[in-house]
Amino acid sequence: MNFQEIILGLQNYWARQGCIIQQPYDVEKGAGTMNPATFLRALGPEPWNVAYVEPSRRPTDGRYGENPNRLQHYYQYQVILKPSPDNVIDLYLNSLKELGIDPDEHDIRLVEDNWESPTLGAWGLGWEIWLDGMEVTQFTYFQQCGGFDCYPVCAEITYGLERIAMFIQNKESVFDIEWVDGISYADVHHQGEVDYSHYNFTYADVSTLMTMFTLCEKEALQVADQQLVLPAYDYVLKCSHLFNLLDARGAISVTERTAYIGRVRNLARRVAAEYLEQRKRLSYPLLKDERLRKQVLTEEEAK
Amino acid sequence: MAKDLLLEIGVEEMPSAYMPGAISNLQELAEERLQEARLSWQQLKVYATPRRLVLYVEQLAESQPDSQLENRGPKKQMAFDENGNPTKACQGFARGQGVAVEELEIREVGGVEYVFAVKNLVGKPAQQVLPDILAGLITALPFPKSMRWGYFHTRFPRPIRWLVALFGDQIIPMQIENLVSGRTTWGHRFLGRESIDIADAGDYMQKMALHYVVLDQEMRRDMIWQQVQEAAAQVGGVPMENPDLLEEINYLLEYPTAFTGSFSESYLQVPEEVLTTSMIAHQRYFPVYDRTGQLMPAFIGVRNGDGEHLDTVRAGNERVLRARLEDALFFWNEDNKKPLEDFNQGLPEVLFQERLGSLQRKVQRVTAIALYLCQETGWGDPELVKRAAWLSKADLLSSMVYEFPELQGIMGRYYARNSGEDPQVAEAIFEHYLPRFAGDQLPQSDIGALLSLAEKLHNLVGCFCIGIKPTGSQDPYALRRQALGVVHILLERESNIDLEQVLRQTYREFAEVGPDLDEDAAVREVLDFIWQRLKGVLADHSFTYDVIESVMAVPTGHLLDVYTRVQKVQEFKTTDRFDDFMVVFNRSHNLSKKWEQVEVQVDALEDNTEQELYQQFLAVRSRVMVPTNYYDMLTDLASLRPYLDRFFEAVMVMVDDKRLKENRLSLLRGIAELCRQVADFSKIVQ
């Protein structure tokens, strides 16, 4: 099974489970969780089932294309099921079968892993899922997002696509993954890893990035004041990515680090609050079940 | 009549670390609730796997016993008037109790007669009280961290997915959120796909065994260890004994099958600790040693499943470990490319604590403290102490420790040796983290001990003076462990260094920080904190609390001195001189408690008994002024008894003549104070 067949397999499988198949979001981000289809939609009472591929950037993980297991740009496959269904683990295990991985022929282990993102003011409990000793998926029940309690709670399933591909194709290096006949992962991404590593570690201009961070922070707040949720959130994502770049560049001292994280978290909280207000003003259009919506609205009145 | 009770809480995979606690909590809670409900049983057991928490009660009574409820009312004389008619009070009591006045009984309590309402209660059937009890158990179980799921508000460490509650063959009906209890359960997640109906609680164990669930955690643990040993024997080795790892694996699976894997011998050039950490902490494998104790290029993994397709599982695991070891080898080679000292260039960029600044500042302070200690103790060569302190945190900047934080100190020692540092310096870099946990080894070398003390005292004083103190279960900087380390190191090395002076010196290193506490307060708080740990250590050594308290009531900065005094007082307490001594102390102390003078005027000593007592007192005092054995000192003080007895027979202390009275009080005070140099004996339980 080549790389794109794996993605297509997951797309088809989760589409059959009733998920909206969304596309990657067009702002740089560190993980699929930061896509508004997760970060914002996880908030509030509305049900939401979605799946999408997310290109993710971790500037500090760049290794100039020399390490067989580390990339500064990689792919996640992200699934959000809200509220978390009772059979969510079975749904996940069946998705592995879709990829030709029969759980009966392997050792699959759910090992405790608690996830926390200080920049997003988010945390949840769940597992790393091990396939014959290799971590291939992160599974999290979101408890808080942007500092707000998640109710209902969603399940987040994050597949590490390269890891799964290496497992399925029995490759020792991520660059050897077969993307499609005759084209490898290296053909598509190797030069990018080299260039970005040079950029991230050496050539990114610190004072430019710092100025950009401050400008984006200002813009996020200015736009949030206008209750324009998504445009404001874009600038939160930009701040987060700029912070990661500055971090990779070694430009942020340990003392400043906490302060930067706090600044991004404040923005994330602010936008999360605006989003909740906005959905309420719209009286929760995705709460299609009238009875449930009335119940939610009455409960909110009572508060 | 009695039947077996089964409660199975079916969950998604629980954190393995929670399970030992969950087992004992459920056991205690269930015993407590069933006792409260007056339901007797024969045996109560709790079983746990990652997917289920099971309460099994053998022979639980089918009903509560009948009982009598007796409530006391007014006194008889208040309840009936002179004609024997019930008063208003009596009628009110009967009405309140729901019994007729004629049914009230008269009983005597402590010689007084009262009216009593006696009601016979028919015991309720267990079937009726169990639903609330069982549901209550689930909601009352405490866990370190819990979560919500779906649309529900119930909290548990992971979602609950099914509930089995059977009393014999009867379902105990209850509901938690959308889950209604029943008789349907599930076997192993992969090997036992179909749901299973349990007809009778008694069938449960057998059904579980049939569907690949080794329910009993002790049996499962033995099974795993047996398999691991056999697997290791197949490659001619023995597995590392690691109870923590075994315990963790035990709660990661329901049906164990151990398998052997191997890795290339070329990785054996990486230090053993790196390889074993990778195997244990990252992959939960048992490392394997050959008969001579050498690490073998092999590992034992334990799969959650049977022996089918074991080759696939092995190959997958070998590949994952290979990738990790390849990384480790890379880090090892990279780190060794430059001398250890070069890593120190990164120290200013690593924060130790927000207010206490970078690791660079910390290293500078620790160096100063270590040098002061070196001068006070005479341990080690100051130049080497300085060098070891300067390099003590360098390995934190290495790639290997970045990847494997638990190897701090261990890597530092390797890198120091490879960089040609003095062997004492290399050893001290490792030893300064000791002891890392309760029961861990203590630093053996002089410089290691010195540096370990300096680091710990630095952290204690630094944290205390900016308001970071352990509260309840919160101790993020592990200050309790570090204070305990200080105690153990000083005791083991029998060092009589004055801790108070050391703490003062340490405090002065923090001037730049702008401490919240002034020097006296900081030193007092840290010293108290260390003394609290010392109390614990003394109690562990079976010294009694009264002895510990009495010794510690005499303030000092010398830890070893406290220990010695406790030891000697305890020893002296068992001798026949102890009673004499206590008489001396009590008689002199009790009368002069509020007197503060000790100056005796010789010309005011009227009676020859008081002159004699004074002479003896002077003799004892001059003997004990020379640093002496506390035991001898107490014996010596006990010898004052006959003189003191004669003194009290001959004279009155509290006489009208102010001059005589005060002089006698001063004499007594002097004796009492001499006793109190060892301990405050008024706290001793005789």
Boltz contact constraints between the chains, C-beta under 6 A:
constraints:
  - contact:
      token1: [A, 69]
      token2: [B, 323]
      max_distance: 6.0
  - contact:
      token1: [A, 83]
      token2: [B, 150]
      max_distance: 6.0
  - contact:
      token1: [A, 83]
      token2: [B, 151]
      max_distance: 6.0
  - contact:
      token1: [A, 84]
      token2: [B, 149]
      max_distance: 6.0
  - contact:
      token1: [A, 84]
      token2: [B, 150]
      max_distance: 6.0
  - contact:
      token1: [A, 89]
      token2: [B, 12]
      max_distance: 6.0
  - contact:
      token1: [A, 103]
      token2: [B, 190]
      max_distance: 6.0
  - contact:
      token1: [A, 104]
      token2: [B, 190]
      max_distance: 6.0
  - contact:
      token1: [A, 105]
      token2: [B, 309]
      max_distance: 6.0
  - contact:
      token1: [A, 105]
      token2: [B, 312]
      max_distance: 6.0
  - contact:
      token1: [A, 107]
      token2: [B, 303]
      max_distance: 6.0
  - contact:
      token1: [A, 107]
      token2: [B, 305]
      max_distance: 6.0
  - contact:
      token1: [A, 107]
      token2: [B, 313]
      max_distance: 6.0
  - contact:
      token1: [A, 109]
      token2: [B, 304]
      max_distance: 6.0
  - contact:
      token1: [A, 110]
      token2: [B, 13]
      max_distance: 6.0
  - contact:
      token1: [A, 112]
      token2: [B, 15]
      max_distance: 6.0
  - contact:
      token1: [A, 125]
      token2: [B, 147]
      max_distance: 6.0
  - contact:
      token1: [A, 132]
      token2: [B, 313]
      max_distance: 6.0
  - contact:
      token1: [A, 132]
      token2: [B, 316]
      max_distance: 6.0
  - contact:
      token1: [A, 132]
      token2: [B, 317]
      max_distance: 6.0
  - contact:
      token1: [A, 133]
      token2: [B, 283]
      max_distance: 6.0
  - contact:
      token1: [A, 133]
      token2: [B, 316]
      max_distance: 6.0
  - contact:
      token1: [A, 133]
      token2: [B, 317]
      max_distance: 6.0
  - contact:
      token1: [A, 133]
      token2: [B, 320]
      max_distance: 6.0
  - contact:
      token1: [A, 134]
      token2: [B, 320]
      max_distance: 6.0
  - contact:
      token1: [A, 141]
      token2: [B, 147]
      max_distance: 6.0
  - contact:
      token1: [A, 141]
      token2: [B, 149]
      max_distance: 6.0
  - contact:
      token1: [A, 143]
      token2: [B, 147]
      max_distance: 6.0
  - contact:
      token1: [A, 152]
      token2: [B, 150]
      max_distance: 6.0
  - contact:
      token1: [A, 152]
      token2: [B, 151]
      max_distance: 6.0
  - contact:
      token1: [A, 153]
      token2: [B, 148]
      max_distance: 6.0
  - contact:
      token1: [A, 153]
      token2: [B, 149]
      max_distance: 6.0
  - contact:
      token1: [A, 254]
      token2: [B, 350]
      max_distance: 6.0
  - contact:
      token1: [A, 254]
      token2: [B, 351]
      max_distance: 6.0
  - contact:
      token1: [A, 255]
      token2: [B, 351]
      max_distance: 6.0
